[in-house]
Amino acid sequence: MSQSLYPAFGLLLVDDEPAFLRSLSIALERSGGINHIHRCQDSREVMGILAREEIGLVTLDLTMPHVSGEQLLARIVEEYPDVGVIVVSGLNQVETAVNCIKLGAFDYFVKTDEESRMVEGIRRAIRLQELRQENQALRNRFLNDTLENPEAFAHIVTADKGMRSVFQYLESVARTQQPILITGESGVGKELIARAAHTLSGRQGPLVCVNVAGLDDNVFADTLFGHQRGAFTGAEQPRAGMIEQAAGGTLLLDEIGDLSLASQVKLLRLLQEGEYYPLGSDRPKRIQARVVVATHRDLGEKQQEGSFRKDLYYRLRTHQVHIPPLRQRKQDIALLLDHFLAEAAEELGKSKPSYPPELAVLLGNYAFPGNVRELRAMAFDAMSQHRSRTLSMEAFKRAIDQAGGGDPPSSHHRQRAVFAPDEPLPTLDEVADLLVEEALQRAEGNQSMASRWLGISQPALSKRLKKRRNEGL
């Protein structure tokens, strides 16, 4: 049996007609991609099943022997308020339908309705139930500031609060079928976040990564969907696409912002319909993988320019994770430096060296346009040249200079100029006043916060402000 599109979501079908249960189950598996299904013909067993199994949604026949559908609906709403209920009836009765909705049913269908309409209604109910569960989980995590699965993030070195918020959000959305959009500058670690999402999803299949940048429409379709024998010249053997290879797991599409408009149409249909056609085949296959996409581009800006489809953009941003750049995570620089030096030392067969305190200052004042990837490259380069007990700063200085972030070659040992060279330097008191003014502005007048930023006590700050007022500044 193939893995469900909703692996963490149990669906209970309740009806005393075996033929209807069988028919609906087949339709849900084939057309809806749902197979985490429980079936029940005896209404007396329903409450016991809800107590034993992880059920998120129930379809309930109204007319059954022993316990009626309306009675069960009232009990489920009272005892299991988090479980959604869809009522299914053999009769199209408006008054009954309205009463069921008042009692708490999510929707009402008549058995004579088109089967596809019922399947789509169940899919819609599942999506809404998932969103409700995600919101509840996210609220709990932020209120309690907890991580339920910290081991999933063990490979990501950080002490940043913003990154912790990303982890908490990821825990809340990782088990749903909806796509995740991961954004952030090049080198921030988007693939590491995708791997964490895959681990948290609980999926048993693999994580398959595809960089779609530069793929034309035909290569994109062949890479993702695969092809049948004879689909095009040279296709002598059938080939499974990346979607099929990722079955039961996660498919990561990297650099999605560089995807052509023609390929964007194919991706949109895949996400909307949950099915695709291998090249040369007229028989669709259902996607059995969760899709995660990543980009360093601003997709909102690209869709406004017309180079990225608006409908695809809104489909992808259902769950969005943004990874802050390293320059906004200053406290992570020292942690990452230690981590990469230890990694490089082990790989090169050397002892991890100590490094001068000035190195932390140098790196802390650098913008790191290449983010974590750039810091790793610096550490490995410095370790490869390391010979003495203390690590030299020269490899780091050279890398910063080459990136255009260091001092001019003629003044290698000087800091970059802060004040205009043709103006007199301010006094220390004038500089202190400028710092105080800036700190108060950033703290929106909060003297306690401003004093912490300035590294002085609040009474000392108050004394300085009073002195400035007395001097008429």
C-alpha positions as CSV (number, residue, x, y, z in Angstrom):
1,M,0.0,0.0,0.0
2,S,1.3,3.5,-0.9
3,Q,1.9,6.1,1.8
4,S,-1.0,8.4,2.5
5,L,-0.9,12.1,1.5
6,Y,-2.0,12.6,5.1
7,P,0.3,10.2,7.1
8,A,-0.5,11.6,10.5
9,F,-4.3,12.0,9.9
10,G,-6.7,9.2,10.7
11,L,-10.0,9.2,8.9
12,L,-13.0,7.1,10.2
13,L,-15.8,6.2,7.8
14,V,-19.0,5.1,9.6
15,D,-21.9,3.5,7.6
16,D,-23.9,0.3,8.0
17,E,-23.7,-0.3,4.2
18,P,-20.5,-2.3,3.4
19,A,-20.8,-1.5,-0.3
20,F,-20.8,2.3,0.3
21,L,-17.8,2.0,2.7
22,R,-15.8,0.1,0.2
23,S,-16.7,2.4,-2.7
24,L,-15.8,5.6,-0.7
25,S,-12.6,4.1,0.5
26,I,-11.5,3.2,-3.0
27,A,-12.4,6.7,-4.2
28,L,-10.5,8.4,-1.4
29,E,-7.4,6.3,-2.1
30,R,-7.4,6.7,-5.9
31,S,-8.6,10.2,-6.3
32,G,-7.9,11.8,-2.9
33,G,-4.5,10.2,-2.1
34,I,-5.9,9.3,1.3
35,N,-5.4,5.8,2.7
36,H,-5.0,6.2,6.5
37,I,-8.6,5.0,6.7
38,H,-10.6,3.2,9.4
39,R,-14.0,1.7,8.5
40,C,-16.9,1.0,10.9
41,Q,-20.2,-0.7,10.1
42,D,-21.5,-0.8,13.7
43,S,-22.3,2.6,15.2
44,R,-21.9,1.2,18.7
45,E,-18.2,0.8,18.1
46,V,-17.5,4.4,17.1
47,M,-16.7,5.9,20.5
48,G,-14.3,3.0,21.3
49,I,-12.4,3.5,18.0
50,L,-12.1,7.2,18.8
51,A,-10.7,6.4,22.2
52,R,-8.1,4.0,20.7
53,E,-7.0,5.6,17.4
54,E,-5.6,8.9,16.4
55,I,-8.7,10.1,14.4
56,G,-8.9,13.6,13.1
57,L,-12.1,13.4,10.9
58,V,-15.2,11.2,10.9
59,T,-17.8,10.7,8.1
60,L,-21.0,9.7,9.7
61,D,-24.1,8.1,8.1
62,L,-27.3,9.5,9.6
63,T,-29.6,6.5,9.4
64,M,-28.1,3.5,11.1
65,P,-29.4,0.8,13.5
66,H,-28.5,0.8,17.2
67,V,-27.2,4.4,17.5
68,S,-28.3,7.1,15.0
69,G,-25.9,9.5,13.3
70,E,-27.4,12.5,15.1
71,Q,-26.8,10.9,18.5
72,L,-23.2,10.0,17.6
73,L,-22.7,13.5,16.3
74,A,-23.7,15.1,19.6
75,R,-21.5,12.7,21.6
76,I,-18.4,13.2,19.3
77,V,-18.8,17.0,19.5
78,E,-19.1,16.9,23.3
79,E,-16.4,14.3,24.0
80,Y,-14.0,14.9,21.1
81,P,-14.3,18.6,20.2
82,D,-11.1,18.5,18.2
83,V,-12.4,15.8,15.8
84,G,-14.2,17.0,12.7
85,V,-17.4,15.4,11.6
86,I,-18.9,15.2,8.1
87,V,-22.5,13.9,7.9
88,V,-23.5,11.7,5.0
89,S,-27.2,11.0,4.4
90,G,-29.3,9.1,1.9
91,L,-31.8,11.9,1.8
92,N,-31.5,15.5,0.7
93,Q,-33.3,17.2,3.6
94,V,-32.4,20.9,4.1
95,E,-33.9,21.0,7.7
96,T,-31.8,17.9,8.7
97,A,-28.7,19.4,7.2
98,V,-29.1,22.7,8.9
99,N,-29.7,20.9,12.3
100,C,-26.5,18.8,11.8
101,I,-24.5,22.0,11.1
102,K,-25.9,23.6,14.2
103,L,-24.9,20.5,16.3
104,G,-21.3,21.0,15.1
105,A,-20.9,19.1,11.8
106,F,-18.3,20.4,9.5
107,D,-20.3,19.6,6.3
108,Y,-23.3,17.6,5.0
109,F,-23.4,15.4,1.9
110,V,-26.0,13.3,0.2
111,K,-25.0,9.9,-1.0
112,T,-26.4,10.6,-4.5
113,D,-23.9,13.5,-4.8
114,E,-21.1,13.1,-7.3
115,E,-18.4,11.0,-5.6
116,S,-15.7,13.5,-6.7
117,R,-17.5,16.3,-4.8
118,M,-17.6,14.2,-1.6
119,V,-13.9,13.3,-2.0
120,E,-13.0,17.0,-2.4
121,G,-15.1,17.9,0.6
122,I,-13.2,15.4,2.7
123,R,-9.9,16.7,1.5
124,R,-10.9,20.2,2.3
125,A,-12.0,19.2,5.8
126,I,-8.7,17.5,6.4
127,R,-6.7,20.6,5.3
128,L,-8.7,22.8,7.7
129,Q,-8.3,20.3,10.5
130,E,-4.5,20.2,9.9
131,L,-4.4,24.0,10.0
132,R,-6.3,24.1,13.3
133,Q,-3.9,21.5,14.8
134,E,-0.9,23.5,13.5
135,N,-2.2,26.7,15.0
136,Q,-2.8,25.0,18.4
137,A,0.6,23.4,18.4
138,L,2.3,26.7,17.4
139,R,0.5,28.6,20.1
140,N,1.5,26.1,22.7
141,R,5.2,26.0,21.7
142,F,5.5,29.8,21.7
143,L,3.7,30.2,25.0
144,N,5.8,27.6,26.7
145,D,8.9,28.3,24.6
146,T,9.5,24.6,24.1
147,L,10.9,22.3,21.5
148,E,9.4,18.8,21.5
149,N,12.1,17.3,19.2
150,P,15.3,19.2,19.7
151,E,17.3,16.2,18.3
152,A,15.9,17.1,14.8
153,F,17.9,20.4,14.9
154,A,21.1,18.9,16.5
155,H,23.0,19.4,13.2
156,I,22.2,23.2,13.2
157,V,24.6,25.2,15.3
158,T,22.9,28.2,16.8
159,A,22.0,30.0,20.0
160,D,19.8,32.7,18.3
161,K,16.3,33.3,19.5
162,G,15.1,34.0,16.0
163,M,16.3,30.5,14.9
164,R,14.6,28.9,17.9
165,S,11.3,30.5,16.7
166,V,12.0,29.0,13.3
167,F,12.4,25.6,14.9
168,Q,9.2,25.9,16.9
169,Y,7.3,26.9,13.8
170,L,8.8,24.0,11.8
171,E,7.7,21.5,14.5
172,S,4.1,22.8,14.1
173,V,3.9,22.4,10.4
174,A,6.3,19.5,9.6
175,R,3.7,16.7,9.6
176,T,1.2,18.2,7.2
177,Q,1.0,17.6,3.5
178,Q,1.1,21.3,2.5
179,P,4.3,22.5,0.9
180,I,6.9,24.5,3.0
181,L,8.7,27.5,1.4
182,I,12.1,28.1,2.9
183,T,13.7,31.5,2.1
184,G,16.9,33.1,3.0
185,E,20.2,34.3,1.5
186,S,22.6,31.9,-0.1
187,G,24.6,30.0,2.5
188,V,22.3,30.4,5.5
189,G,21.5,26.6,5.6
190,K,18.2,26.2,3.9
191,E,18.9,22.5,3.1
192,L,19.6,21.9,6.7
193,I,16.2,23.3,7.6
194,A,14.7,21.1,4.9
195,R,16.4,18.0,6.4
196,A,15.0,18.9,9.8
197,A,11.5,19.3,8.3
198,H,11.9,15.8,6.7
199,T,13.0,14.3,10.0
200,L,10.1,15.9,11.9
201,S,7.6,14.7,9.3
202,G,8.1,11.1,10.4
203,R,8.1,10.0,6.8
204,Q,10.0,6.7,6.2
205,G,10.9,7.5,2.6
206,P,14.1,9.5,1.6
207,L,14.8,13.2,1.3
208,V,15.4,13.8,-2.5
209,C,17.0,17.2,-3.4
210,V,16.8,18.7,-6.9
211,N,18.3,22.0,-7.9
212,V,16.0,23.4,-10.5
213,A,18.0,26.5,-11.4
214,G,18.8,26.6,-15.1
215,L,16.6,23.6,-16.1
216,D,14.6,24.2,-19.2
217,D,11.0,23.0,-19.3
218,N,11.7,19.6,-20.9
219,V,14.6,18.8,-18.6
220,F,12.5,19.9,-15.6
221,A,9.6,17.6,-16.6
222,D,11.9,14.6,-17.3
223,T,13.8,15.2,-14.0
224,L,10.7,15.4,-11.9
225,F,8.2,13.2,-13.6
226,G,10.4,10.6,-15.4
227,H,9.6,9.1,-18.8
228,Q,8.3,6.0,-20.5
229,R,10.3,4.0,-23.0
230,G,10.2,5.7,-26.4
231,A,8.9,9.0,-24.9
232,F,11.6,10.9,-26.9
233,T,14.7,10.1,-29.0
234,G,17.2,8.3,-26.8
235,A,14.6,7.2,-24.2
236,E,15.4,3.5,-24.6
237,Q,14.5,2.6,-21.0
238,P,11.8,3.9,-18.7
239,R,13.1,6.1,-15.9
240,A,11.5,7.0,-12.6
241,G,11.5,10.7,-11.9
242,M,12.5,12.4,-8.7
243,I,8.9,12.5,-7.4
244,E,8.7,8.7,-7.6
245,Q,12.2,8.3,-6.0
246,A,11.0,10.5,-3.1
247,A,7.8,8.4,-2.6
248,G,7.0,8.2,1.1
249,G,9.5,10.9,1.8
250,T,10.2,14.5,1.0
251,L,11.1,16.2,-2.3
252,L,13.2,19.4,-2.0
253,L,13.1,21.7,-5.0
254,D,16.0,24.1,-4.5
255,E,16.4,27.5,-6.2
256,I,12.6,27.5,-7.0
257,G,12.8,31.3,-7.7
258,D,14.8,30.5,-10.9
259,L,12.1,28.2,-12.4
260,S,10.8,29.1,-15.8
261,L,7.2,30.1,-16.2
262,A,6.4,27.0,-18.3
263,S,7.8,24.8,-15.5
264,Q,5.9,26.8,-12.9
265,V,2.6,25.7,-14.6
266,K,3.6,22.1,-14.2
267,L,4.6,22.5,-10.6
268,L,1.3,24.3,-9.8
269,R,-0.7,21.5,-11.3
270,L,1.3,18.9,-9.4
271,L,0.5,20.7,-6.1
272,Q,-3.1,21.4,-6.9
273,E,-4.1,18.0,-8.3
274,G,-1.6,15.8,-6.5
275,E,-0.9,13.9,-9.7
276,Y,1.5,14.0,-12.7
277,Y,2.1,12.3,-16.0
278,P,5.5,10.8,-16.8
279,L,6.7,11.9,-20.3
280,G,5.2,9.6,-22.9
281,S,2.4,8.3,-20.6
282,D,-1.3,9.1,-20.6
283,R,-1.9,7.5,-17.2
284,P,-1.5,9.8,-14.2
285,K,0.4,8.9,-11.1
286,R,-0.3,10.3,-7.7
287,I,2.5,12.1,-5.8
288,Q,3.4,10.3,-2.6
289,A,6.0,12.8,-1.4
290,R,5.8,16.0,0.6
291,V,7.1,19.0,-1.4
292,V,9.5,21.5,0.2
293,V,10.9,24.4,-1.9
294,A,13.8,26.8,-1.2
295,T,15.0,30.0,-2.7
296,H,17.2,33.0,-2.0
297,R,15.0,35.1,-4.3
298,D,12.2,37.4,-3.1
299,L,9.2,35.6,-4.6
300,G,6.8,38.4,-3.7
301,E,8.9,40.8,-5.7
302,K,9.3,38.4,-8.6
303,Q,5.5,37.8,-8.9
304,Q,4.9,41.5,-8.9
305,E,7.4,41.8,-11.8
306,G,5.5,39.0,-13.6
307,S,8.4,36.5,-13.6
308,F,6.8,34.2,-11.0
309,R,3.1,33.1,-11.1
310,K,0.9,34.6,-8.4
311,D,-1.2,31.5,-8.0
312,L,1.9,29.3,-7.5
313,Y,3.4,31.9,-5.1
314,Y,0.3,31.8,-2.8
315,R,0.2,28.0,-3.0
316,L,3.8,27.8,-1.9
317,R,3.6,30.3,0.9
318,T,1.0,28.3,2.9
319,H,3.9,27.5,5.3
320,Q,6.9,29.9,5.0
321,V,10.2,29.7,7.0
322,H,12.7,32.5,6.7
323,I,16.3,31.9,7.8
324,P,18.0,35.1,9.0
325,P,21.4,35.9,7.6
326,L,24.5,35.4,9.8
327,R,25.1,39.1,10.2
328,Q,21.8,39.2,12.2
329,R,23.0,36.3,14.3
330,K,26.2,37.7,15.7
331,Q,26.2,35.4,18.7
332,D,26.3,32.4,16.4
333,I,29.6,33.4,14.8
334,A,31.8,32.2,17.7
335,L,29.8,29.0,18.0
336,L,30.1,28.3,14.3
337,L,33.8,29.1,14.2
338,D,34.5,26.6,17.0
339,H,32.3,24.0,15.3
340,F,34.0,24.4,11.9
341,L,37.5,24.5,13.3
342,A,36.9,21.2,15.2
343,E,35.4,19.7,12.0
344,A,38.3,20.9,9.9
345,A,40.9,19.7,12.5
346,E,39.3,16.2,12.5
347,E,39.2,16.0,8.7
348,L,42.8,17.2,8.4
349,G,44.1,15.1,11.2
350,K,45.2,18.1,13.3
351,S,44.6,19.2,16.8
352,K,42.0,22.0,17.2
353,P,44.0,25.2,17.9
354,S,43.2,28.2,20.0
355,Y,42.7,31.5,18.3
356,P,43.4,35.2,19.3
357,P,40.5,37.1,20.8
358,E,40.9,39.7,18.1
359,L,39.6,37.1,15.6
360,A,36.1,37.2,17.1
361,V,36.1,41.0,16.8
362,L,37.3,40.8,13.2
363,L,34.6,38.3,12.2
364,G,31.9,40.1,14.3
365,N,32.4,43.3,12.3
366,Y,32.2,41.5,8.9
367,A,28.9,41.3,7.0
368,F,29.4,37.7,5.7
369,P,27.6,38.0,2.3
370,G,28.2,34.3,1.9
371,N,26.7,33.6,5.4
372,V,27.5,30.3,7.2
373,R,28.9,28.7,4.1
374,E,31.5,31.5,3.8
375,L,32.5,31.2,7.5
376,R,33.0,27.4,7.0
377,A,35.2,28.0,4.0
378,M,37.3,30.5,6.0
379,A,37.7,28.1,8.9
380,F,38.8,25.2,6.6
381,D,41.2,27.4,4.7
382,A,42.8,28.7,7.9
383,M,43.1,25.2,9.3
384,S,44.7,23.8,6.1
385,Q,47.5,26.5,6.5
386,H,47.7,26.2,10.3
387,R,51.2,25.1,11.7
388,S,51.7,26.7,15.1
389,R,49.8,26.4,18.4
390,T,47.6,29.5,17.9
391,L,45.6,30.0,14.7
392,S,46.7,32.8,12.5
393,M,44.3,35.5,11.5
394,E,45.9,36.1,8.2
395,A,43.8,33.7,6.2
396,F,40.6,35.3,7.6
397,K,41.9,38.8,6.8
398,R,42.8,37.8,3.3
399,A,39.4,36.3,2.7
400,I,37.7,39.4,4.0
401,D,39.9,41.6,1.8
402,Q,39.2,39.6,-1.3
403,A,35.4,39.8,-0.6
404,G,35.7,43.6,-0.4
405,G,34.8,43.7,3.2
406,G,38.2,44.5,4.7
407,D,40.4,47.6,4.9
408,P,41.9,49.1,1.7
409,P,45.3,47.5,0.8
410,S,47.2,50.7,1.6
411,S,45.9,50.8,5.1
412,H,45.7,47.1,5.9
413,H,46.2,47.6,9.7
414,R,43.7,50.5,10.1
415,Q,40.0,50.3,10.7
416,R,37.7,51.7,8.0
417,A,37.2,55.4,8.4
418,V,34.0,56.3,10.4
419,F,34.3,60.1,10.1
420,A,34.9,62.1,6.9
421,P,38.7,62.6,6.4
422,D,38.3,66.4,5.6
423,E,36.5,67.2,8.8
424,P,37.9,67.6,12.4
425,L,37.4,64.6,14.7
426,P,34.7,65.0,17.4
427,T,35.7,65.0,21.1
428,L,35.1,61.9,23.2
429,D,32.2,63.7,25.0
430,E,30.6,64.5,21.6
431,V,30.9,60.8,20.5
432,A,29.4,59.7,23.8
433,D,26.5,62.1,23.3
434,L,25.9,60.7,19.8
435,L,25.9,57.1,21.2
436,V,23.4,58.1,23.9
437,E,21.1,59.8,21.4
438,E,21.2,56.7,19.1
439,A,20.6,54.3,21.9
440,L,17.6,56.2,23.2
441,Q,16.1,56.5,19.7
442,R,16.4,52.7,19.1
443,A,15.0,52.0,22.6
444,E,12.1,54.4,21.9
445,G,13.0,56.4,25.0
446,N,13.3,53.4,27.3
447,Q,16.3,54.4,29.5
448,S,16.6,51.0,31.1
449,M,17.0,49.3,27.7
450,A,19.3,52.1,26.4
451,S,21.6,51.8,29.4
452,R,22.0,48.0,28.8
453,W,22.9,48.6,25.2
454,L,25.5,51.3,26.2
455,G,27.0,49.1,28.9
456,I,26.4,51.6,31.7
457,S,24.1,51.7,34.7
458,Q,20.7,53.5,34.4
459,P,21.7,56.1,37.1
460,A,24.9,56.9,35.1
461,L,22.8,57.4,32.0
462,S,20.3,59.6,33.9
463,K,23.2,61.6,35.3
464,R,24.6,62.2,31.7
465,L,21.2,63.2,30.4
466,K,20.7,65.6,33.2
467,K,24.2,67.1,32.5
468,R,23.2,67.5,28.8
469,R,20.0,69.3,29.7
470,N,21.8,71.7,32.1
471,E,24.3,72.5,29.3
472,G,21.4,73.2,26.9
473,L,22.2,70.3,24.6
